Amino acid sequence: MNNNSNNLFFDKNLLIENDHTSRNQNVDEALGYLIKKHRKKQGLTGVELGKMLNISQQQISRYERGVNNFSIDRIIDILLILNISQEDLVKVIIDEIMHRSVFN
């Protein structure tokens, strides 16, 4: 992977080379944890966040558990609603990739 930050894509599938299913899920779980942490920090329920995004509480739960993938549009909406910085998002993704490279 090129260390040039201009080449960093938010499409997590482009960051993953092998064992796509489990590795994608790890990134989804890390993103889900970030969302859940910020949702709770703001005192929002899954139902309330779902209403803000015009999706069900069940979908919020799937995102937070890493069961469903995120579209870039959905990630942006969540970042804005929960006031999650781009830096926090990138840090979660990079930390997961670095953790993966250490243990694989």
N, C-alpha and C positions, 0 to 999 in steps of 0.2 A: 504494500500500500504506500502510495506517495505521501510524504509528510507535508506537502504543500496544502495549506488550509483551503486554498481556492478550489481544490479538487474534492472537497468533502461534500458528499451528497447525503440528503436526508433519506434517500431510499435505502433502507437497511439491507435490502436484498442485494444491492450492489456491493455492500461491504463484506458479504459473506461468501466464502469460497467453497467450503465443504460441509457436508452434513446439514443441509439446508433446514430441515424441519426443526430439529432440536435447537440449532443455533438461532434461527429466527425467533423461536419461542422465547429464548433467553432475553433477546433485545425487547420483545413485546412485554415480557414480564417486568423488565427494568423500567420501561416507559410506563407501564401500568402502575408500578409502585410509586413512581414520581407523581403521577396524576392523583392517585389516592391520597398520598401525603399532602399535596397542596389542596385538594378538595377538603380534606378534614381540617387542615390549618385554617381554611376560610370558613369553616363551620357549615359547609354545604352537605346535604345528603346526596346519595346517588340519584334519587328522584328529582331533586332540585337541579342538579347539574344536567341531567337528561332533558329536563324541560328547557333549560337554557340552550341546549344543543339541538332541540327538537328530535330527540331519540329516547328510547326507553331506558328505564333504570337497569333492565337486564343487559342492555348493550353496554352501559357504563360498567357494570360488573364484569362483563366479558373483557372489556378493555383493561380494567384494573387487574384482572387475573392473568392477562397475557394470552387469553384464548383467541381473541380476534385481532387481526392486523389493523393498523391505522392507515388511513389515506393521509396524504400531506395536508389536504384541506382540513381534515378533522383535527390533525395535530395543531395546526395554526389556530383553529377555533378554540381548542382547549387551552393553548398557551395564553391566548388573549383573555379568556374568561377567568382562568385561575391565576393570571399574572405570573406565569412561569417564564423565566428569561430564556432566550435562545441559548445562552451560555450553559444554563442548567440542563437543557435538553441535550446539547452536544456533549456535555460532560457525562451524562448517563450513558449515552451511546458509546463514547470513547472508552469509558471505564469498563463497560461490558466487553468490548472488543479486546482491551488490554488484559482483562481477567481471563478471557477465553484463550488468548495467546500464551499466557503463563501456564495454564493448566492443560493445554492440548499439545 
